[in-house]
C-alpha cells in the first residue's frame, strides 16, 4: 500500500480504457499495485494480455480484458454490457483512451472525424453515464477523465483534438458538482507533455523534454491523478509546469501561430498561398 494514499473503503474494481499503453498502462500498474482488480479495455489484445498477465503475477489481482475499438459508435455500450454479463461492479472508471490526428482540417476523412468525436465525446460521455448512474446508486465511486492542456489552446492542425478535450474538461467539471453529494468523485486530468509514443516524438526530443521538465513519466501522471481523485479533487495538473505552459500557449498571438505554421510540413500547401507571402 502506498504511503501517499490509501484506497477508500468499498473500492475494489477499476475499468481503464486505453489500458494497453502509455498513461492507461501506468494506471493499470498503479491500481494493481494498490491491490485493485482491473478491467482493461483497448484495441490491441496482445498488449492487454501482456499487461494483464504481468500485473496478475506481480500483485495477485484479477483482471479482465475487453478488446474493443472505442472510436466506433456504440462501443461504450458494449463495454458496459460485458461488465453486466460478467457481474463486474466497476468502482472506478478511467476514461483514458485518446487519439491525436495532426493534419489540416480539410484533408481529414469523415472516418477520422467520426473516430475522434466518437472516442473523446460520445464514448467518454456514455461510459460516464452508464457506470456513473450505478455509482450514484451505491453512493460510492470515482470517475477519472483524461483531458489535456490543449483544452485551452486554439491551434491549427489539432483543432478537433483540442475541441473534444475541451469538452471532456467542461463536462467533467460540471459533473463534479452533481456527483460529489453522493460520495462519487469526478476528476478531470489535464496533462501537457507526457513521455509516451502518443505525440510521436523522437527519443532525443523525449530525453530533452524529460531533462527540462517539459515531459513527465506516465507513472507520475497515474500516481498524482489517483491520489488527488481519492481526495475528491475536481481538476488535476500532473506537471508543475502545466499552468505555465497553458498560459503561454493559450495566449499565442496570430503572428506567432502563422510563423509556426510555416515551419510545419502539415501546412505546406496552405503557407504557399498569397496570404502567407505577405509580411506580418
Buried (B, 14 or more C-beta within 10 A) or exposed (E): EEEEBEBBEEBBBBBBBBBBBBBBBBBBBBBBBBEBBBBBBBBBBEBBBEBBEBBBEEBEBBBBBBBBBBBBEEBBEBBBEBBEEEEBBBBBBBBBBBBBBBBBEEEBEEEBEBBBBBBBBBBBBBBBEBBBEBBBEBEBBBBBBBBBBBBBBBBBBBBBBBBBBBBBBEBBBEBBEEBEEBBBBBBBBBBBBBBBEBBEBEEEEBEEBBEEEBBBBBBBBBBBBBBBBBEBBBBBBBBEBBEEBBEEBBEBEEEEEBEBBEEBEBBEEBBEEEEEEEEE
